[in-house]
Amino acid sequence: MTAEETLDEPPTEESTDETTDRDQSHLTDVEDGAGCTEIWEHLSDRRENDADEE
């Protein structure tokens, strides 16, 4: 969200393209509605597993 956008305004085509172009594959196992803590734990666990495999 840019400084010009507010939560009440629908996303513009530009901001929608911005979010769809990002690689979000690292979040596929995170449940919808997860908060910051759950996402952090998921990413931390994933990093640990990747380090163990090396």
FENTABEL-V247678 format. One record per residue. RES is the residue in three letters. SS is DSSP state (hx for helix, st for strand, lp for the rest). D_LAST is the distance of its C-alpha to the last C-alpha in whole Angstrom. Layout:
RES	SS	D_LAST
RES	SS	D_LAST
This chain:
MET	lp	37
THR	lp	39
ALA	lp	42
GLU	lp	44
GLU	lp	43
THR	lp	44
LEU	lp	43
ASP	lp	46
GLU	lp	46
PRO	lp	44
PRO	lp	41
THR	lp	42
GLU	hx	41
GLU	hx	39
SER	hx	37
THR	hx	37
ASP	hx	35
GLU	hx	33
THR	hx	31
THR	hx	31
ASP	lp	29
ARG	lp	26
ASP	lp	23
GLN	lp	23
SER	hx	20
HIS	hx	18
LEU	hx	21
THR	lp	22
ASP	lp	21
VAL	lp	24
GLU	lp	27
ASP	lp	30
GLY	lp	32
ALA	lp	29
GLY	lp	29
CYS	hx	27
THR	hx	26
GLU	hx	25
ILE	hx	23
TRP	hx	21
GLU	hx	20
HIS	hx	19
LEU	hx	17
SER	hx	16
ASP	hx	15
ARG	hx	13
ARG	hx	11
GLU	hx	10
ASN	hx	9
ASP	hx	7
ALA	hx	5
ASP	hx	5
GLU	hx	4
GLU	lp	0
